[in-house]
Amino acid sequence: VTAALRRFLAGLRLRLLLTILVVPVMAGCARPPRDAEDALDAAQAVYSLSCVALEVADAGAVAWLSGIEQPTQEDIARGEQVAGALALARDALIRARAALVAGRDGLDEVRGAVASLRIVAALLGAQAPPGLGTALDAAERAIGGAQ
Amino acid sequence: MSALGTALRILRDPVVRGIVVPLAEAVVAWVRGGERPVWLDGALREVPELHAPVALAEAKRRERG
């Protein structure tokens, strides 16, 4: 169990590290697009960042739920809200991907996914992985710059 | 080990450096007005699968005892 936990933490740290590396680049890219191709590029970058945020939020939810030895009904109710918001975010990202593949920017869908991930972060509270809020801030800035 | 120490250890890892450094250099060059990295034009990644529903189901089982 300890080795598995170490592997999980190492993987989580690596992903957070990659997110931290990506965030300054994303902030630099968050400028008004010159044309439709720029908007599509920005939407693809925000989509990729949102996928990382979804993975990190999901990993945080798993770590929290797995760490409760004797869950209460309140824990289960909160867990259902977290799982529901994660599923909403994932569905929105699936629609965003379909839009991007079709050549549309899909920014509305990515915005919906980020909003759902905000709910997940709020529900997880202190259990939310560090860096998740920063990644969501960067995604929102990039969406604003791509509009 | 602190989070900073862990981050530095990961950054010093030759495999991580071999993967991350070229990617970061290409993106920085692109942002500074250079050529767009070819790998950015590749297929969009798939939306990741969720593992929280499985963890929630296990938590429900423990709650029922």
Backbone of each chain as ProteinMPNN parsed JSONL, in Angstrom:
{"seq_chain_A": "VTAALRRFLAGLRLRLLLTILVVPVMAGCARPPRDAEDALDAAQAVYSLSCVALEVADAGAVAWLSGIEQPTQEDIARGEQVAGALALARDALIRARAALVAGRDGLDEVRGAVASLRIVAALLGAQAPPGLGTALDAAERAIGGAQ", "coords_chain_A": {"N_chain_A": [[0.845, -1.194, 0.0], [1.984, 1.216, 0.804], [3.965, 1.563, -1.141], [2.372, 1.796, -3.396], [1.019, 4.106, -2.77], [3.141, 5.916, -2.751], [3.855, 5.825, -5.453], [1.527, 6.855, -6.542], [1.552, 9.456, -5.45], [3.932, 10.431, -6.545], [3.286, 10.419, -9.256], [1.181, 12.231, -9.219], [2.494, 14.524, -8.325], [4.24, 14.93, -10.443], [2.467, 15.521, -12.502], [1.34, 17.847, -11.511], [3.614, 19.404, -11.511], [4.125, 19.563, -14.254], [1.859, 20.974, -14.948], [2.396, 23.366, -13.632], [4.56, 24.164, -15.137], [3.313, 24.603, -17.54], [1.475, 26.622, -17.058], [2.67, 29.363, -16.939], [3.338, 29.628, -19.639], [0.847, 29.422, -20.823], [-0.307, 31.716, -19.767], [1.208, 33.614, -21.08], [0.334, 33.175, -23.627], [-2.214, 34.07, -23.532], [-3.539, 36.172, -25.139], [-5.327, 38.597, -27.14], [-6.801, 36.936, -29.91], [-5.607, 36.925, -33.319], [-6.871, 35.986, -35.569], [-9.284, 33.531, -36.841], [-7.885, 31.144, -36.787], [-6.034, 31.52, -34.758], [-7.787, 31.641, -32.594], [-8.713, 29.029, -32.584], [-6.325, 27.654, -32.037], [-5.821, 28.638, -29.444], [-8.06, 27.624, -28.107], [-7.573, 24.877, -28.315], [-5.295, 24.67, -26.721], [-6.319, 25.445, -24.214], [-8.193, 23.455, -23.897], [-6.497, 21.193, -23.619], [-5.177, 21.878, -21.249], [-7.366, 21.874, -19.529], [-8.022, 19.191, -19.565], [-5.849, 18.144, -18.136], [-6.37, 19.392, -15.692], [-8.777, 18.134, -15.081], [-7.879, 15.496, -14.703], [-6.231, 15.868, -12.466], [-8.072, 16.837, -10.556], [-9.768, 14.618, -10.417], [-7.962, 12.707, -9.442], [-7.484, 13.851, -6.943], [-10.03, 13.614, -5.791], [-10.272, 10.832, -5.687], [-8.173, 10.221, -3.919], [-9.125, 11.484, -1.611], [-11.634, 10.132, -1.136], [-10.745, 7.488, -0.896], [-9.252, 7.703, 1.364], [-10.944, 7.868, 3.528], [-11.787, 6.066, 6.232], [-14.125, 5.195, 7.592], [-16.763, 6.081, 6.13], [-19.229, 8.695, 6.431], [-22.766, 9.475, 6.065], [-22.856, 12.06, 5.203], [-20.327, 12.355, 4.043], [-20.624, 10.597, 1.875], [-22.679, 11.845, 0.494], [-21.402, 14.232, -0.235], [-19.377, 13.131, -1.762], [-20.883, 12.101, -3.884], [-21.75, 14.462, -5.043], [-19.288, 15.52, -5.856], [-18.452, 13.51, -7.682], [-20.507, 13.771, -9.538], [-20.128, 16.404, -10.488], [-17.585, 16.097, -11.609], [-18.221, 14.304, -13.66], [-19.896, 15.934, -15.199], [-18.023, 17.85, -16.026], [-16.34, 16.225, -17.543], [-18.089, 15.362, -19.591], [-18.547, 17.826, -20.815], [-15.981, 18.368, -21.783], [-15.713, 16.301, -23.61], [-17.602, 17.114, -25.5], [-16.361, 19.502, -26.222], [-14.022, 18.557, -27.403], [-15.08, 17.234, -29.621], [-16.074, 19.451, -30.974], [-13.691, 20.842, -31.524], [-12.359, 19.017, -33.154], [-14.048, 19.164, -35.311], [-13.388, 21.61, -36.244], [-14.419, 23.82, -35.02], [-14.252, 26.244, -32.305], [-15.104, 25.527, -29.71], [-15.119, 26.817, -27.267], [-17.16, 27.537, -25.475], [-17.938, 25.096, -24.415], [-15.584, 24.267, -23.141], [-15.442, 26.262, -21.256], [-17.661, 25.594, -19.712], [-16.757, 23.16, -18.678], [-14.61, 24.015, -17.079], [-16.009, 25.534, -15.213], [-17.454, 23.512, -13.918], [-15.319, 22.107, -12.803], [-14.435, 23.994, -11.001], [-16.475, 23.803, -9.134], [-15.982, 21.225, -8.198], [-13.455, 21.657, -7.001], [-14.23, 23.403, -4.958], [-15.923, 21.742, -3.48], [-14.139, 19.773, -2.646], [-12.518, 21.269, -1.052], [-10.166, 21.68, 1.482], [-9.02, 19.322, 0.752], [-8.52, 19.477, -1.91], [-6.256, 19.082, -4.629], [-3.092, 20.768, -4.502], [-2.443, 23.463, -6.698], [-4.518, 23.031, -8.441], [-6.428, 25.101, -8.387], [-4.842, 27.176, -9.41], [-4.342, 26.227, -12.004], [-6.965, 26.27, -13.009], [-7.494, 28.998, -12.842], [-5.652, 29.916, -14.768], [-6.694, 28.675, -17.036], [-9.16, 29.993, -17.254], [-8.264, 32.604, -17.7], [-7.023, 32.264, -20.158], [-9.217, 31.483, -21.737], [-10.67, 33.834, -21.639], [-8.908, 35.514, -23.018], [-9.034, 34.369, -25.494], [-11.465, 34.896, -26.55]], "CA_chain_A": [[0.0, 0.0, 0.0], [2.869, 2.38, 0.876], [4.606, 1.749, -2.447], [1.352, 2.289, -4.329], [0.765, 5.508, -2.404], [4.289, 6.703, -3.225], [3.748, 5.945, -6.914], [0.431, 7.777, -6.823], [1.983, 10.814, -5.12], [4.942, 10.84, -7.521], [2.57, 10.733, -10.491], [0.409, 13.462, -9.003], [3.446, 15.644, -8.269], [4.757, 15.172, -11.792], [1.429, 16.206, -13.273], [1.243, 19.221, -11.008], [4.816, 20.099, -11.977], [3.902, 19.871, -15.67], [0.86, 22.051, -14.98], [3.077, 24.603, -13.246], [5.381, 24.565, -16.279], [2.451, 25.034, -18.646], [0.7, 27.818, -16.696], [3.246, 30.627, -17.419], [3.252, 29.671, -21.099], [-0.548, 29.726, -21.128], [-0.542, 33.137, -19.459], [1.834, 34.37, -22.16], [-0.456, 32.995, -24.852], [-3.566, 34.605, -23.329], [-3.641, 37.493, -25.758], [-6.429, 38.569, -28.095], [-6.418, 36.239, -31.141], [-5.596, 37.761, -34.512], [-7.842, 35.474, -36.533], [-9.986, 32.326, -36.404], [-6.916, 30.076, -36.513], [-5.5, 31.805, -33.426], [-8.822, 31.266, -31.615], [-8.73, 27.561, -32.535], [-5.105, 27.264, -31.32], [-6.002, 28.93, -28.016], [-9.055, 26.685, -27.571], [-6.909, 23.568, -28.169], [-4.399, 24.739, -25.557], [-7.142, 25.454, -22.994], [-8.766, 22.104, -23.792], [-5.467, 20.301, -23.066], [-4.97, 22.256, -19.846], [-8.553, 21.446, -18.786], [-7.91, 17.733, -19.398], [-4.922, 17.932, -17.016], [-7.085, 19.792, -14.475], [-9.75, 17.071, -14.786], [-7.119, 14.363, -14.145], [-5.758, 16.225, -11.12], [-9.241, 16.892, -9.683], [-10.214, 13.234, -10.236], [-6.999, 12.057, -8.544], [-7.736, 14.391, -5.602], [-11.273, 13.017, -5.293], [-9.982, 9.42, -5.359], [-7.349, 10.208, -2.7], [-9.993, 11.839, -0.479], [-12.607, 9.068, -0.878], [-10.037, 6.281, -0.446], [-8.646, 7.949, 2.667], [-11.958, 7.849, 4.599], [-11.936, 4.669, 6.676], [-15.535, 4.933, 7.895], [-17.483, 7.24, 5.577], [-20.556, 9.022, 6.939], [-23.713, 9.791, 4.985], [-22.466, 13.38, 4.663], [-19.197, 12.107, 3.134], [-21.145, 9.971, 0.651], [-23.438, 12.869, -0.242], [-20.427, 15.132, -0.849], [-18.704, 12.356, -2.804], [-21.77, 12.022, -5.056], [-21.712, 15.778, -5.698], [-17.983, 15.623, -6.527], [-18.459, 12.618, -8.852], [-21.434, 14.356, -10.504], [-19.493, 17.569, -11.123], [-16.51, 15.579, -12.468], [-18.848, 13.735, -14.859], [-20.337, 17.076, -16.017], [-16.823, 18.433, -16.64], [-15.856, 15.296, -18.578], [-19.021, 15.437, -20.725], [-18.308, 19.101, -21.519], [-14.718, 18.245, -22.52], [-15.975, 15.428, -24.771], [-18.254, 17.959, -26.513], [-15.357, 20.465, -26.691], [-13.124, 17.84, -28.313], [-15.809, 17.022, -30.878], [-16.131, 20.748, -31.661], [-12.345, 21.161, -32.019], [-12.082, 18.123, -34.285], [-14.857, 19.654, -36.436], [-12.881, 22.902, -36.69], [-14.996, 24.918, -34.234], [-13.344, 26.468, -31.174], [-15.569, 24.783, -28.533], [-14.767, 27.533, -26.034], [-18.281, 27.496, -24.522], [-17.903, 23.797, -23.747], [-14.437, 24.267, -22.219], [-15.821, 27.139, -20.149], [-18.552, 24.798, -18.865], [-15.934, 22.173, -17.962], [-13.853, 24.725, -16.043], [-16.971, 25.895, -14.158], [-17.732, 22.287, -13.144], [-14.12, 21.785, -12.019], [-14.455, 24.946, -9.877], [-17.384, 23.218, -8.13], [-15.241, 20.097, -7.602], [-12.421, 22.219, -6.114], [-14.902, 23.942, -3.768], [-16.426, 20.609, -2.682], [-12.993, 19.089, -2.029], [-11.998, 22.172, -0.023], [-8.756, 21.504, 1.842], [-8.504, 18.093, 0.112], [-8.242, 19.728, -3.334], [-4.804, 19.056, -4.881], [-2.5, 22.089, -4.714], [-2.193, 23.726, -8.114], [-5.755, 22.922, -9.226], [-6.983, 26.452, -8.514], [-3.964, 27.941, -10.307], [-4.582, 25.749, -13.367], [-8.284, 26.749, -13.43], [-7.333, 30.445, -13.079], [-4.96, 30.082, -16.053], [-7.626, 28.285, -18.096], [-10.154, 31.066, -17.41], [-7.605, 33.748, -18.341], [-6.801, 31.937, -21.57], [-10.521, 31.532, -22.412], [-10.986, 35.257, -21.792], [-8.058, 36.072, -24.064], [-9.32, 33.753, -26.794], [-12.805, 35.27, -27.019]], "C_chain_A": [[0.881, 1.246, 0.0], [3.518, 2.65, -0.472], [3.614, 2.309, -3.451], [1.059, 3.754, -4.054], [1.892, 6.405, -2.897], [4.22, 6.916, -4.732], [2.668, 6.949, -7.282], [0.875, 9.221, -6.581], [3.018, 11.328, -6.123], [4.274, 11.23, -8.829], [1.819, 12.038, -10.372], [1.338, 14.666, -8.997], [3.974, 15.976, -9.654], [3.736, 15.924, -12.628], [1.282, 17.651, -12.822], [2.433, 20.042, -11.494], [4.656, 20.498, -13.442], [2.889, 21.001, -15.809], [1.514, 23.377, -14.657], [3.951, 25.104, -14.39], [4.528, 25.158, -17.395], [1.791, 26.374, -18.344], [1.346, 29.127, -17.174], [3.173, 30.767, -18.933], [1.835, 30.041, -21.514], [-0.84, 31.201, -20.869], [0.053, 34.018, -20.554], [1.037, 34.298, -23.448], [-1.826, 33.661, -24.748], [-3.652, 36.043, -23.837], [-4.784, 37.447, -26.759], [-6.003, 37.895, -29.398], [-6.509, 37.161, -32.352], [-6.65, 37.283, -35.512], [-8.438, 34.17, -35.993], [-9.015, 31.203, -36.053], [-6.289, 30.257, -35.132], [-6.488, 31.352, -32.346], [-8.861, 29.754, -31.456], [-7.501, 27.047, -31.78], [-5.277, 27.454, -29.82], [-6.978, 27.945, -27.395], [-8.435, 25.303, -27.38], [-6.007, 23.552, -26.94], [-5.205, 24.699, -24.255], [-7.798, 24.09, -22.784], [-7.755, 21.14, -23.148], [-5.227, 20.595, -21.59], [-6.149, 21.775, -18.994], [-8.552, 19.933, -18.581], [-6.974, 17.404, -18.231], [-5.613, 18.279, -15.696], [-8.103, 18.73, -14.078], [-9.049, 15.867, -14.154], [-6.71, 14.643, -12.694], [-6.929, 16.242, -10.139], [-9.754, 15.483, -9.391], [-9.286, 12.498, -9.267], [-7.19, 12.552, -7.103], [-8.978, 13.787, -4.978], [-11.039, 11.562, -4.869], [-9.189, 9.34, -4.052], [-8.202, 10.517, -1.476], [-10.939, 10.679, -0.128], [-11.924, 7.802, -0.343], [-9.471, 6.45, 0.955], [-9.641, 7.926, 3.825], [-12.197, 6.401, 5.012], [-13.401, 4.315, 6.903], [-16.372, 6.109, 7.403], [-18.847, 7.438, 6.242], [-21.475, 9.291, 5.749], [-23.384, 11.138, 4.357], [-21.3, 13.224, 3.68], [-19.702, 11.553, 1.796], [-21.897, 11.002, -0.186], [-22.476, 13.828, -0.943], [-19.695, 14.417, -1.988], [-19.564, 12.253, -4.066], [-21.793, 13.353, -5.8], [-20.41, 15.946, -6.487], [-17.981, 14.783, -7.798], [-19.377, 13.176, -9.94], [-20.808, 15.525, -11.244], [-18.346, 17.121, -12.031], [-17.085, 15.025, -13.771], [-19.336, 14.849, -15.784], [-19.151, 17.688, -16.768], [-16.337, 17.54, -17.776], [-16.752, 15.339, -19.812], [-18.787, 16.706, -21.536], [-17.019, 19.023, -22.337], [-14.868, 17.328, -23.74], [-16.637, 16.245, -25.889], [-17.253, 18.967, -27.091], [-14.425, 19.796, -27.692], [-13.794, 17.625, -29.669], [-15.867, 18.326, -31.679], [-14.768, 21.085, -32.268], [-11.995, 20.305, -33.229], [-12.838, 18.594, -35.525], [-14.408, 21.031, -36.912], [-13.516, 24.089, -36.0], [-14.188, 25.06, -32.953], [-13.789, 25.754, -29.892], [-15.321, 25.487, -27.219], [-15.894, 27.491, -24.996], [-18.264, 26.197, -23.732], [-16.749, 23.741, -22.74], [-14.757, 25.139, -21.01], [-16.737, 26.384, -19.174], [-17.773, 23.777, -18.043], [-15.169, 22.834, -16.819], [-14.776, 25.107, -14.887], [-17.29, 24.676, -13.291], [-16.541, 21.917, -12.269], [-13.96, 22.75, -10.842], [-15.328, 24.39, -8.746], [-16.685, 22.058, -7.421], [-14.214, 20.62, -6.594], [-13.054, 22.743, -4.825], [-15.394, 22.814, -2.866], [-15.286, 19.879, -1.968], [-12.367, 19.95, -0.93], [-10.516, 21.958, 0.224], [-8.155, 20.265, 1.195], [-8.207, 18.302, -1.373], [-6.737, 19.745, -3.562], [-4.262, 20.471, -5.078], [-2.197, 22.287, -6.195], [-3.449, 23.689, -8.948], [-6.36, 24.309, -9.454], [-6.174, 27.306, -9.476], [-4.215, 27.543, -11.764], [-5.931, 26.265, -13.882], [-8.248, 28.256, -13.69], [-6.717, 30.684, -14.464], [-5.89, 29.746, -17.207], [-8.644, 29.399, -18.338], [-9.541, 32.287, -18.086], [-7.431, 33.493, -19.839], [-8.116, 31.969, -22.357], [-10.914, 32.984, -22.646], [-10.189, 35.886, -22.915], [-8.388, 35.569, -25.444], [-10.659, 34.208, -27.36], [-12.745, 36.286, -28.147]], "O_chain_A": [[0.591, 2.217, -0.699], [3.619, 3.798, -0.907], [3.95, 3.179, -4.254], [0.875, 4.547, -4.977], [1.652, 7.505, -3.396], [4.48, 8.009, -5.235], [2.833, 7.772, -8.183], [0.612, 10.102, -7.399], [2.996, 12.497, -6.508], [4.633, 12.234, -9.444], [1.814, 12.854, -11.294], [1.027, 15.702, -9.584], [4.139, 17.144, -10.005], [4.08, 16.846, -13.368], [1.121, 18.559, -13.637], [2.293, 21.213, -11.844], [4.999, 21.613, -13.834], [3.029, 21.874, -16.667], [1.242, 24.389, -15.302], [4.077, 26.311, -14.6], [4.944, 26.078, -18.098], [1.569, 27.176, -19.25], [0.647, 29.947, -17.769], [2.973, 31.863, -19.458], [1.626, 30.849, -22.418], [-1.533, 31.854, -21.651], [-0.525, 35.043, -20.915], [1.052, 35.225, -24.258], [-2.524, 33.804, -25.751], [-3.815, 36.989, -23.067], [-5.177, 36.362, -27.188], [-4.956, 38.236, -29.947], [-7.358, 38.05, -32.416], [-7.25, 38.093, -36.218], [-8.155, 33.753, -34.869], [-9.271, 30.41, -35.147], [-6.04, 29.283, -34.422], [-6.102, 30.769, -31.333], [-9.02, 29.243, -30.347], [-7.609, 26.118, -30.98], [-4.937, 26.579, -29.024], [-6.757, 27.475, -26.279], [-8.732, 24.625, -26.397], [-5.953, 22.564, -26.208], [-4.829, 24.008, -23.308], [-7.943, 23.625, -21.654], [-8.104, 20.372, -22.252], [-5.091, 19.679, -20.779], [-5.955, 21.32, -17.867], [-9.021, 19.442, -17.554], [-7.254, 16.507, -17.437], [-5.47, 17.563, -14.705], [-8.283, 18.448, -12.893], [-9.551, 15.284, -13.193], [-6.823, 13.783, -11.82], [-6.814, 15.731, -9.025], [-10.13, 15.18, -8.259], [-9.742, 11.765, -8.39], [-7.074, 11.774, -6.156], [-8.994, 13.479, -3.787], [-11.537, 11.117, -3.835], [-9.48, 8.513, -3.188], [-8.034, 9.896, -0.426], [-11.038, 10.288, 1.036], [-12.449, 7.131, 0.545], [-9.235, 5.467, 1.657], [-9.233, 7.961, 4.986], [-12.741, 5.608, 4.244], [-13.867, 3.264, 6.463], [-16.66, 7.03, 8.167], [-19.532, 6.47, 6.575], [-21.04, 9.331, 4.598], [-23.591, 11.352, 3.162], [-21.274, 13.862, 2.627], [-19.265, 11.982, 0.728], [-21.774, 11.034, -1.411], [-22.694, 14.198, -2.097], [-19.427, 15.005, -3.035], [-19.046, 12.308, -5.181], [-21.849, 13.382, -7.029], [-20.408, 16.436, -7.616], [-17.572, 15.253, -8.86], [-19.069, 13.071, -11.127], [-20.931, 15.64, -12.464], [-18.148, 17.693, -13.103], [-16.526, 15.237, -14.847], [-19.214, 14.742, -17.004], [-19.238, 18.003, -17.955], [-15.967, 18.029, -18.843], [-16.261, 15.351, -20.941], [-18.818, 16.688, -22.767], [-16.958, 19.544, -23.45], [-14.233, 17.547, -24.772], [-16.295, 16.1, -27.062], [-17.278, 19.259, -28.287], [-14.073, 20.39, -28.711], [-13.177, 17.805, -30.719], [-15.727, 18.318, -32.902], [-14.696, 21.56, -33.401], [-11.414, 20.788, -34.201], [-12.353, 18.452, -36.647], [-14.968, 21.571, -37.866], [-13.213, 25.236, -36.329], [-13.509, 24.118, -32.544], [-12.946, 25.407, -29.065], [-15.309, 24.85, -26.166], [-15.635, 27.419, -23.794], [-18.538, 26.186, -22.532], [-16.909, 23.235, -21.629], [-14.394, 24.807, -19.881], [-16.603, 26.521, -17.958], [-18.073, 23.548, -16.871], [-15.088, 22.284, -15.721], [-14.387, 25.019, -13.722], [-17.385, 24.792, -12.069], [-16.713, 21.47, -11.135], [-13.415, 22.376, -9.804], [-14.981, 24.487, -7.569], [-16.778, 21.918, -6.201], [-14.106, 20.104, -5.482], [-12.505, 22.562, -3.737], [-15.301, 22.905, -1.642], [-15.441, 19.426, -0.834], [-11.762, 19.428, 0.007], [-9.704, 22.042, -0.698], [-6.934, 20.148, 1.092], [-7.692, 17.396, -2.028], [-6.004, 20.352, -2.78], [-4.896, 21.288, -5.745], [-1.74, 21.36, -6.865], [-3.476, 24.245, -10.046], [-6.754, 24.649, -10.57], [-6.736, 28.068, -10.263], [-4.291, 28.398, -12.646], [-6.044, 26.653, -15.044], [-8.879, 28.745, -14.627], [-7.183, 31.528, -15.23], [-5.892, 30.428, -18.232], [-8.959, 29.717, -19.485], [-10.173, 32.931, -18.922], [-7.656, 34.374, -20.669], [-8.143, 32.422, -23.502], [-11.425, 33.334, -23.71], [-10.715, 36.694, -23.68], [-8.085, 36.216, -26.446], [-10.962, 33.939, -28.522], [-13.784, 36.707, -28.656]]}, "seq_chain_B": "MSALGTALRILRDPVVRGIVVPLAEAVVAWVRGGERPVWLDGALREVPELHAPVALAEAKRRERG", "coords_chain_B": {"N_chain_B": [[10.897, 14.631, 2.716], [10.756, 17.869, 1.305], [8.183, 19.556, -0.669], [9.396, 21.202, -2.533], [11.944, 20.1, -2.64], [11.3, 17.59, -3.667], [10.317, 18.363, -6.156], [12.637, 19.456, -7.293], [14.21, 17.166, -7.352], [12.778, 15.602, -9.162], [13.013, 17.237, -11.405], [15.712, 16.985, -11.859], [15.929, 14.451, -12.72], [17.132, 12.376, -15.276], [15.492, 11.25, -17.276], [13.083, 12.666, -17.096], [14.074, 15.233, -17.591], [14.969, 14.855, -20.181], [12.578, 14.615, -21.519], [10.94, 16.81, -20.789], [12.482, 19.202, -21.049], [13.156, 19.618, -23.894], [10.518, 19.954, -24.873], [9.623, 22.196, -23.436], [11.483, 24.094, -24.321], [10.846, 24.248, -27.045], [8.237, 25.271, -26.957], [8.65, 27.738, -25.688], [10.282, 28.987, -27.602], [8.429, 29.186, -29.664], [6.498, 30.907, -28.518], [8.043, 33.174, -28.402], [8.013, 34.008, -30.955], [8.958, 32.24, -32.78], [8.946, 29.194, -34.784], [5.9, 27.287, -34.869], [5.605, 24.479, -32.771], [5.79, 21.233, -34.203], [4.566, 19.046, -33.0], [2.393, 20.13, -31.718], [0.429, 20.21, -33.562], [-0.547, 17.748, -33.702], [-2.848, 14.948, -33.148], [-5.672, 15.658, -31.103], [-5.598, 15.069, -27.62], [-7.289, 12.375, -25.92], [-10.216, 12.703, -23.861], [-9.671, 12.298, -20.411], [-10.305, 9.23, -18.58], [-12.511, 8.786, -15.763], [-11.79, 8.086, -12.331], [-12.932, 8.487, -9.925], [-15.704, 7.689, -9.619], [-15.486, 4.903, -9.115], [-14.035, 4.881, -6.727], [-15.919, 6.155, -5.165], [-17.99, 4.273, -5.134], [-16.734, 2.237, -3.679], [-16.409, 3.566, -1.256], [-19.074, 3.827, -0.521], [-19.689, 1.178, -0.092], [-18.102, 0.644, 2.162], [-19.363, 2.387, 3.936], [-21.821, 1.199, 4.293], [-20.969, -0.892, 5.708]], "CA_chain_B": [[11.424, 15.583, 1.736], [9.79, 18.932, 1.036], [7.64, 19.561, -2.03], [10.415, 21.815, -3.401], [12.997, 19.099, -2.812], [10.792, 16.572, -4.584], [10.256, 18.956, -7.505], [14.012, 19.553, -7.802], [14.692, 15.807, -7.654], [12.116, 15.185, -10.407], [13.592, 18.029, -12.51], [17.084, 16.517, -12.124], [15.869, 13.105, -13.281], [17.514, 12.494, -16.691], [14.375, 10.912, -18.17], [12.166, 13.812, -17.081], [14.745, 16.343, -18.302], [15.009, 14.529, -21.609], [11.24, 14.801, -22.099], [10.351, 18.129, -20.513], [13.299, 20.339, -21.512], [12.928, 19.94, -25.318], [9.16, 20.456, -25.069], [9.556, 23.564, -22.914], [12.276, 24.969, -25.201], [10.108, 24.456, -28.298], [7.088, 26.151, -26.697], [9.181, 29.082, -25.409], [10.716, 29.542, -28.891], [7.208, 29.522, -30.405], [5.906, 32.095, -27.892], [8.904, 34.322, -28.734], [7.873, 34.36, -32.366], [9.548, 31.211, -33.628], [8.019, 28.293, -35.47], [4.984, 26.513, -34.035], [6.08, 23.092, -32.688], [5.022, 20.316, -35.048], [3.764, 18.128, -32.198], [1.147, 20.789, -31.31], [-0.569, 19.977, -34.592], [-0.947, 16.349, -33.648], [-4.228, 14.678, -32.759], [-6.038, 16.085, -29.749], [-5.642, 13.965, -26.663], [-8.631, 11.946, -25.518], [-10.627, 13.141, -22.522], [-9.296, 11.216, -19.494], [-11.34, 8.47, -17.868], [-12.627, 9.143, -14.344], [-11.639, 6.988, -11.364], [-13.682, 8.838, -8.716], [-16.911, 6.875, -9.409], [-15.112, 3.61, -8.505], [-13.685, 5.173, -5.327], [-17.184, 6.467, -4.471], [-18.697, 3.0, -4.923], [-16.048, 1.539, -2.585], [-16.73, 4.298, -0.026], [-20.462, 3.475, -0.177], [-19.647, -0.188, 0.465], [-17.576, 0.756, 3.531], [-20.341, 3.096, 4.759], [-22.858, 0.219, 4.639], [-20.344, -1.833, 6.629]], "C_chain_B": [[10.34, 16.619, 1.41], [9.291, 18.838, -0.411], [8.664, 20.154, -3.004], [11.542, 20.826, -3.685], [12.572, 18.019, -3.788], [10.763, 17.106, -6.015], [11.65, 19.045, -8.111], [14.542, 18.174, -8.18], [14.087, 15.316, -8.97], [12.739, 15.913, -11.6], [14.984, 17.531, -12.878], [17.098, 15.137, -12.774], [16.16, 13.181, -14.791], [16.369, 12.193, -17.652], [13.411, 12.097, -18.266], [12.768, 14.975, -17.847], [14.734, 16.1, -19.804], [13.669, 14.741, -22.294], [10.8, 16.255, -21.984], [11.144, 19.259, -21.158], [13.092, 20.634, -23.004], [11.533, 20.491, -25.58], [9.065, 21.907, -24.634], [10.313, 24.526, -23.824], [11.521, 25.28, -26.499], [8.947, 25.426, -28.091], [7.558, 27.585, -26.456], [9.62, 29.749, -26.716], [9.513, 29.983, -29.713], [6.592, 30.811, -29.85], [6.716, 33.338, -28.247], [8.898, 34.654, -30.224], [8.482, 33.35, -33.321], [8.492, 30.341, -34.274], [7.155, 27.546, -34.468], [5.469, 25.059, -33.99], [5.172, 22.136, -33.463], [4.088, 19.449, -34.21], [2.487, 18.782, -31.682], [0.039, 20.557, -32.332], [-1.049, 18.527, -34.614], [-2.382, 16.192, -33.19], [-4.472, 15.159, -31.332], [-6.06, 14.882, -28.829], [-7.086, 13.629, -26.323], [-8.945, 12.523, -24.143], [-10.337, 12.002, -21.544], [-10.502, 10.515, -18.86], [-11.356, 8.908, -16.402], [-12.48, 7.901, -13.465], [-12.446, 7.251, -10.091], [-14.954, 7.998, -8.54], [-16.616, 5.519, -8.757], [-14.79, 3.814, -7.03], [-14.94, 5.479, -4.524], [-17.957, 5.182, -4.177], [-18.065, 2.221, -3.772], [-16.347, 2.22, -1.242], [-18.147, 3.964, 0.43], [-20.512, 2.081, 0.464], [-19.135, -0.162, 1.903], [-18.591, 1.414, 4.458], [-21.445, 2.138, 5.21], [-22.311, -0.827, 5.602], [-20.318, -3.206, 6.067]], "O_chain_B": [[9.165, 16.283, 1.262], [9.875, 18.153, -1.251], [8.798, 19.693, -4.138], [12.03, 20.724, -4.81], [13.358, 17.579, -4.627], [11.131, 16.409, -6.961], [11.84, 18.751, -9.291], [15.23, 18.018, -9.189], [14.77, 14.701, -9.789], [12.967, 15.322, -12.656], [15.404, 17.626, -14.031], [18.117, 14.697, -13.307], [15.52, 13.952, -15.506], [16.275, 12.801, -18.719], [12.98, 12.482, -19.353], [12.094, 15.628, -18.644], [14.518, 17.018, -20.595], [13.613, 15.012, -23.494], [10.344, 16.856, -22.957], [10.562, 20.171, -21.746], [12.871, 21.791, -23.361], [11.365, 21.387, -26.407], [8.512, 22.748, -25.344], [9.852, 25.639, -24.076], [11.546, 26.408, -26.992], [8.695, 26.292, -28.928], [6.95, 28.534, -26.95], [9.364, 30.936, -26.923], [9.554, 31.018, -30.378], [6.21, 31.699, -30.612], [6.159, 34.428, -28.38], [9.683, 35.479, -30.691], [8.52, 33.575, -34.531], [7.311, 30.686, -34.314], [7.598, 27.211, -33.369], [5.718, 24.461, -35.036], [3.946, 22.223, -33.387], [2.97, 19.145, -34.626], [1.577, 18.077, -31.247], [-1.143, 20.689, -32.017], [-1.863, 18.144, -35.454], [-3.057, 17.174, -32.88], [-3.595, 15.076, -30.472], [-6.494, 13.799, -29.222], [-7.981, 14.469, -26.421], [-8.039, 12.797, -23.357], [-10.71, 10.859, -21.807], [-11.555, 11.113, -18.638], [-10.338, 9.347, -15.867], [-12.969, 6.821, -13.797], [-12.627, 6.349, -9.273], [-15.267, 7.62, -7.411], [-17.404, 5.039, -7.942], [-15.211, 3.028, -6.181], [-15.035, 5.119, -3.351], [-18.515, 5.026, -3.09], [-18.777, 1.611, -2.974], [-16.516, 1.551, -0.223], [-18.4, 3.831, 1.628], [-21.258, 1.835, 1.412], [-19.667, -0.861, 2.765], [-18.682, 1.053, 5.632], [-21.945, 2.229, 6.331], [-23.071, -1.559, 6.235], [-19.824, -4.129, 6.714]]}, "name": "protein", "num_of_chains": 2, "seq": "VTAALRRFLAGLRLRLLLTILVVPVMAGCARPPRDAEDALDAAQAVYSLSCVALEVADAGAVAWLSGIEQPTQEDIARGEQVAGALALARDALIRARAALVAGRDGLDEVRGAVASLRIVAALLGAQAPPGLGTALDAAERAIGGAQMSALGTALRILRDPVVRGIVVPLAEAVVAWVRGGERPVWLDGALREVPELHAPVALAEAKRRERG"}
